[in-house]
Structure formats: structure tokens, C-alpha cells
Amino acid sequence: MQDNNNVSEVLGKMNRIRAVELCLIAQRVYDPGDYIAEINEIFECITENKTYDDAPGLTKSELIAVLENLTMDSSHPGKYSIRKILTYNEKSQSMHEKKEILKKVQAILSA
């Protein structure tokens, strides 16, 4: 019975990740301004260790996975490094550094 609960928990978490991804994909098509705002919010949640309001149960690693999954169709050469960019630079304290990192992430997601 324990295994069934673990499987259900994992599937539930995967469904929440996928739901966030699908919402973002729809926003990218129908409301690009909101899409950019949501990407910025997710970036802030990752870099500031905050809870993402639209999916408070997702961890920082899962939010990074959301952004990684959104890069599947990206033609940007850096798309495979988005997790590395976000985790390597998570200790950055400078606003300038964070803005530069956000620009990289946005470039990858919009390519």
C-alpha cells in the first residue's frame, strides 16, 4: 500500500508541474506579456527561495524543471544549460547579476 501512495504522490506532483507548463505555453501564445511576467515570477521564486503562488507545492527544483521543459522547442544553443545557469548563480546577491541571469533565461525561453 505504501508503494501505491508514493506512486500517487509522484504522479500528482508531475501533474502539477505539467499543469504549470501548459498554462505557461498557453500564455506564451495568447498573452505574451503575462507569459513574461510569470517567467519573471518563477525566476524570482527560484532565486529568492520563495513560494510560487500559482503552484505553492512545487519545490525550487521542480520550478527549474518547469523552465527546462519549456525549452524543449527552443532553438537557443544554451537551452541545455538552464538548470546549471539557475543553480550555479543562485547565490548571486547583486541585482545586476540577477538581471543578467534573467535575460539569459528569457533569451533561452523565447528562442
Helices and strands as residue ranges (DSSP letters): H 2-30, H 32-48, H 60-70, G 79-81, H 82-88, H 95-110
